[in-house]
Amino acid sequence: MAATVNGEGILLSEWDAQVTEYIEAQEALGKPVTEEAASTAVLEDMIAQVLLAQAARADGFEVTEEALETRIDALTKEVGGAGKLTEWQAAHGYTEHTFRTALKRAAEAATMRDKIVTAVPKTAEQVHVQQILLYNEGDAIAISNQLQGGVDFDAIAARVDPKTRGELSWFPRGYLLEPEIEEVAFSLEVGEVSEIIKTDVGYHILTVLERDENRPLSPDAYLALQELALKDWVKQQRAAATIVLAP
C-alpha cells in the first residue's frame, strides 16, 4: 500500500501508474516536473479522492453493481474491446478486483465533489475596485502623497495604465491571488483610498468604487469559489482523518 486513509488502502501499483501518467501529461503541456513532485501531487489527489468517496458512502450514496457494469461496458467500448481493457488494467497494475474498486471509488468521489461545489451560493458580498499599480516604491510613495493631497484617483489611474485605468471589476472574498489586496479592499469604505500595499507583483493603491452585499457572481468567480470550497473541505477532512503513509 502507498497509504491508508481511515483504514482504506491506496494501492502502490495504482499510485505508481498515476505518477507516470501525471509526469507524461505535464511534459506534454511543457511543464516538466520531478518524480518527487509528481509523487507528492498524485498521492495528495488520491487521498482527497478517498476522503470524498468515504464521505459519499457515509452520506448514503451507493454505486450499484448495475451502474458499475454500465460504466465498465462504456469503458470497454471506449478502449476498443474487452481485450484492450484487460491490457490497460495489466499495464497500470490493476487486477479485475482492484480495477472495479478504483472505478467505484472514483464514482463515489465525483458524487461528493459535485455535492460540495453545487452547494456554493451563486451570490456573495462583492466590491468593485480600482487600483494604481506601480513597480517602484518611490513612485508609489509620490502618488500616494498626491492622492492624500486631493488629486483625482481616476486621473492618476488612467495615466499609470491608460488601457485598463486600473479596473479590477467586481470580486468576492476568496477570488484574488493576492489575499492581502482582498483583505484591504473589503476593509475600505466606498470612495476611501488605501495605503500602499506591497505584494510580489508590485505596489498597489486601491479605492472601492461600489459595494454590494449580495451580488450575483461572474462565471469565473463562481468557479473560483467552488474550487476554494472543495479545497477547504478536503483540508478539514484531511486534518480529522487517520492517514498512514508507507515508509
C-alpha positions in Angstrom: 0.0 0.0 0.0 1.1 3.6 -0.7 -1.1 4.8 2.1 -4.2 4.1 4.1 -6.9 6.7 4.8 -9.1 5.9 7.8 -8.1 2.2 7.2 -8.9 2.3 3.4 -5.9 1.5 1.3 -4.3 3.2 -1.7 -2.5 0.6 -3.9 1.2 1.2 -4.5 0.7 0.0 -8.1 -2.1 2.4 -8.7 -0.1 5.3 -7.3 2.9 4.4 -9.4 0.8 4.2 -12.6 -0.8 7.6 -11.9 2.6 9.2 -11.2 3.8 8.1 -14.6 0.6 9.4 -16.3 1.0 12.7 -14.4 4.6 13.2 -15.4 3.7 12.4 -19.1 0.8 14.8 -19.0 2.9 17.7 -17.5 5.6 17.1 -20.1 3.0 17.2 -22.9 1.9 20.6 -21.5 5.5 21.8 -21.5 5.6 21.8 -17.7 8.1 19.1 -16.7 8.1 18.0 -13.1 10.4 15.9 -11.0 9.3 12.4 -10.0 9.3 13.5 -6.3 7.0 16.5 -7.0 4.7 14.3 -9.2 4.6 11.6 -6.5 3.5 14.1 -3.8 0.9 15.7 -6.0 -0.6 12.4 -7.1 -0.7 11.0 -3.6 -2.4 14.1 -2.2 -5.0 13.9 -5.0 -5.6 10.2 -4.3 -6.0 10.8 -0.6 -8.6 13.6 -1.4 -10.4 11.1 -3.6 -10.6 8.5 -0.8 -11.9 11.1 1.6 -14.6 12.2 -0.8 -15.6 8.6 -1.5 -15.8 7.9 2.2 -18.0 10.9 2.7 -20.3 9.9 -0.1 -20.8 6.5 1.4 -21.4 8.0 4.8 -24.0 10.2 3.2 -25.8 7.2 1.9 -24.6 7.2 -1.7 -24.2 3.8 -3.2 -22.8 2.6 -6.6 -24.9 -0.3 -7.6 -23.5 -3.3 -9.4 -25.7 -2.4 -12.4 -24.3 1.2 -12.5 -20.7 -0.2 -12.2 -21.3 -2.7 -15.0 -22.7 0.1 -17.2 -19.6 2.2 -16.6 -17.3 -0.8 -17.4 -19.2 -1.6 -20.6 -18.7 2.1 -21.7 -15.0 2.0 -21.0 -14.7 -1.4 -22.8 -16.2 0.2 -25.9 -14.1 3.3 -25.5 -10.7 1.4 -25.4 -11.7 -1.0 -28.2 -12.9 -4.2 -26.6 -12.5 -6.4 -23.5 -9.0 -7.5 -24.5 -7.8 -3.9 -24.7 -9.3 -3.1 -21.4 -7.6 -6.1 -19.8 -4.3 -5.0 -21.3 -4.8 -1.5 -19.9 -5.5 -2.9 -16.5 -2.4 -5.0 -16.5 -0.3 -2.1 -17.7 -1.5 0.0 -14.9 -1.1 -2.6 -12.2 -4.8 -3.4 -11.8 -6.4 -6.8 -11.2 -10.1 -7.1 -12.1 -11.0 -6.6 -8.4 -8.8 -3.6 -7.8 -9.9 -2.0 -11.0 -13.6 -2.3 -10.1 -12.8 -0.9 -6.6 -10.9 2.1 -8.0 -13.8 2.7 -10.5 -16.4 2.6 -7.8 -14.3 4.9 -5.6 -14.0 7.4 -8.4 -17.7 7.5 -8.9 -18.3 8.0 -5.2 -15.8 10.8 -5.0 -17.3 12.5 -8.1 -20.7 12.5 -6.4 -19.4 14.1 -3.2 -17.4 16.6 -5.2 -20.5 17.7 -7.1 -22.5 18.0 -3.8 -19.8 20.3 -2.3 -19.4 22.6 -5.3 -23.1 22.9 -6.1 -23.8 24.0 -2.5 -21.7 27.2 -3.1 -24.1 30.2 -3.4 -24.3 32.0 -6.7 -24.3 35.3 -5.0 -21.9 36.9 -2.5 -20.7 40.1 -0.9 -18.5 41.8 -3.5 -16.6 45.0 -4.0 -15.9 46.9 -7.2 -12.3 48.1 -7.0 -9.9 50.3 -9.0 -6.2 50.2 -8.4 -3.0 52.0 -9.2 -0.2 49.5 -9.6 3.4 50.6 -9.5 6.7 48.8 -9.6 8.9 51.3 -7.8 8.4 52.2 -4.1 9.4 55.7 -4.6 6.8 56.2 -7.4 4.2 54.6 -5.1 5.0 57.0 -2.2 4.9 60.0 -4.5 1.5 59.1 -5.9 0.1 58.2 -2.5 1.1 61.7 -1.4 -0.7 63.2 -4.4 -3.9 61.3 -3.6 -3.7 62.4 0.0 -3.4 65.9 -1.3 -6.7 65.6 -3.2 -5.6 64.6 -6.7 -8.3 62.6 -8.5 -7.7 58.8 -8.2 -9.2 58.0 -11.7 -7.0 60.6 -13.4 -3.8 59.1 -11.9 -5.1 55.5 -12.6 -5.7 56.5 -16.3 -2.2 58.0 -16.5 -0.5 55.0 -15.0 -2.5 52.4 -17.0 -4.3 54.1 -20.0 -5.6 50.7 -21.2 -7.4 49.4 -18.1 -7.4 52.5 -15.9 -6.7 50.1 -13.0 -10.1 48.4 -13.3 -10.3 45.3 -11.1 -14.0 45.0 -11.6 -16.2 43.2 -9.0 -14.9 40.3 -6.9 -15.9 38.3 -3.8 -13.7 37.2 -0.9 -11.5 34.2 -1.9 -11.2 35.2 -5.6 -7.9 37.2 -5.9 -4.5 35.5 -6.0 -3.2 38.2 -3.6 -5.1 37.8 -0.3 -3.6 41.0 1.1 -5.2 43.0 -1.7 -8.5 41.3 -1.0 -8.3 42.0 2.8 -7.7 45.7 2.3 -10.3 46.0 -0.4 -13.0 44.7 1.9 -11.9 46.9 4.7 -12.4 50.1 2.8 -15.5 52.3 2.6 -16.8 53.3 -0.8 -14.6 56.2 -2.1 -11.9 55.6 0.5 -8.2 55.3 -0.7 -5.9 52.7 0.8 -2.4 53.0 2.0 0.4 51.4 -0.2 0.1 47.6 -0.3 3.3 45.7 -1.2 2.9 42.3 -2.9 5.1 40.1 -5.0 3.5 41.9 -8.0 4.4 45.4 -7.0 3.0 48.4 -5.0 -0.8 48.8 -5.0 -3.1 51.6 -4.1 -6.8 50.8 -4.1 -10.1 52.6 -4.0 -13.5 51.0 -3.7 -16.0 52.3 -6.3 -19.0 50.2 -5.2 -20.0 47.6 -2.7 -22.9 45.0 -2.9 -23.8 42.7 -0.1 -25.4 40.1 -2.3 -24.3 40.4 -5.9 -24.5 37.6 -8.5 -21.1 36.0 -9.1 -19.5 36.0 -12.5 -18.9 32.5 -14.0 -15.2 32.9 -13.3 -15.7 34.0 -9.7 -18.2 31.2 -9.1 -15.8 28.6 -10.4 -13.1 30.0 -8.2 -15.3 29.9 -5.1 -16.3 26.3 -5.9 -12.7 25.3 -6.2 -12.0 27.1 -2.9 -14.9 25.3 -1.2 -13.6 21.9 -2.4 -10.1 22.7 -1.2 -11.3 23.8 2.2 -13.5 20.7 2.6 -10.6 18.4 1.8 -8.3 20.3 4.1 -10.8 20.0 7.0 -11.4 16.3 6.3 -7.7 15.5 6.0 -7.0 17.2 9.3 -9.5 14.9 11.0 -8.6 11.7 9.2 -6.2 9.0 10.2 -3.7 8.8 7.3 -0.7 6.4 7.3 1.9 6.8 4.6 4.0 3.9 3.5 7.6 4.1 4.8 
